[in-house]
Amino acid sequence: MNQTTHNIGFVSLGCPKATVDSEHILTQLRAEGYNIVPSYEGADLVVVNTCGFIDAAVKESLDAIGEALNENGKVIVTGCLGAKGDIVEQTHPDVLAVTGPHATDEVMQAIHRHLPAQHDPFIDLVPPQGIRLTPKHYAYLKISEGCNHRCTFCIIPSLRGDLVSRPVNEVLTEAERLASAGVKELLVVSQDTSAYGVDVKYKTEFYNGMPVKTRMTELCQALSQFGIWIRLHYVYPYPHVNEIIPLMAEGKILSYLDIPFQHASPKILKAMKRPASSENTLQRIRQWREVCPDITIRSTFIAGFPGETEDDFERLLDFLDEAQLDRVGCFAYSDVDGAKANELEGAVPEEVKQERVTRFMEKQAGISAEKLRQNIGKTHDVIIDDIVADEVGTQLIARTTSDAPDIDGLAYIDVPDKNDYSVGDITQVTITDTDEYDMHGKISNT
């Protein structure tokens, strides 16, 4: 007897950790025989994976839920916004169900209630690497959930809970499947990558018969065996971060560190409850560059945090001059419902916040432009993200090892024939020109 396959629409918002949650749900949907469709009209039901970290993300999520309800009418909500009380139900009382983040089982239970699965067990519907929302040549590898820190501007622990590390053998098995499926770059993500394994006391597991500690250093060593790019994100500047810098110098993992320093003023760092000081940070950056001169350091900062004076902000600008970071973002402080920082005195006027963000980015733009200019004439490995061809010619849009997808710069390379290249290829490019954030080059003849 023929059965009609149910169609599911899917909207995924938020950070890379939320993207991984979406991938897990999508993988389970396909395993149970559901079709994933790209439009509201063709869907029997729509799942919206939300973000709820800052006000702008809450609005975007609520708008997305409203759009799905208007266009389709049957909506299940999951993600961080679902963990923020009853805001979803109050705003959109017609949703079918609401869950919090990393809740694949709960989402599937809600889907089963409204669209029972009609899986054919004789057909394998899921590739070994699962369903991915990223391009085929790179993937996010989430190694843990939650966070043990209590930064005053953040509500992640209340949304996602305390740190829960995935078993290291499970992480490595997933990485192996992804590499076997053709993934060329793994982006390691979590709320706090440096803390991986703290909750299980760095327990030793076995992968392919070999003992591996549940710890960032040992994980990086093990990931390097797959022969693909390994990029680390959300690394807190703990002392043991020093252990992975030699791995970068040896080319085992990418010489790239994404570390959210957030500020440089001791007073503001203390108010944020951040585990670092600017003096120690500058010293460690110097040490890292001595071991691995080519290391790329990306970071994010907050301007206008409650109590931030002009002197505090000037200290942050001085830190930029001294640190000479490669890739930097800055955000104006925004109250987050439920964050402890809301209770702090010394709120900074909105116009002052925006003015400081502008000054910050102008300062960093000059630093970034000069650091990129130093690449002219040098040859870099790049990974091709896209190929654009028209009547004028063909251009490769690529990234160097110093650039993560969606957040860092790009390398643009003009080539004579698009048929010589494919998305996901890694090739060598000589840099011929740069601007504040991007580079231009030509295929190297060496």
Secondary structure, DSSP 4 states (H G I P E B T S, - for coil): ---PPPEEEEEE-SSHHHHHHHHHHHHHHHHTTPEEESSSTT-SEEEEEE--SSHHHHHHHHHHHHHHHHHTS-EEEEEGGGGSTTHHHHH-TT-SEE--SS-HHHHHHHHHHHS-----TTS--S-TT---SS-TTEEEEE-EE--S---TT--HHHHH-S-EEPPHHHHHHHHHHHHHTT--EEEEE-S-GGGTTGGGTT-EEEETTEEEESSHHHHHHHHGGG-SEEEE-S----GGGGGGHHHHHTTSS-SEEE---B---HHHHHHHT-S--HHHHHHHHHHHHHH-TT-EEEEEEEES-TT--HHHHHHHHHHHHHH--SEEEEEE----TT-GGGG-S-PPPHHHHHHHHHHHHHHHHHHHHHHHHTTTT-EEEEEEEEEEE-SS-EEEEEEETT--TTTS--EEEEES-GGG--TT-EEEEEEEEE-SS-EEEEE---
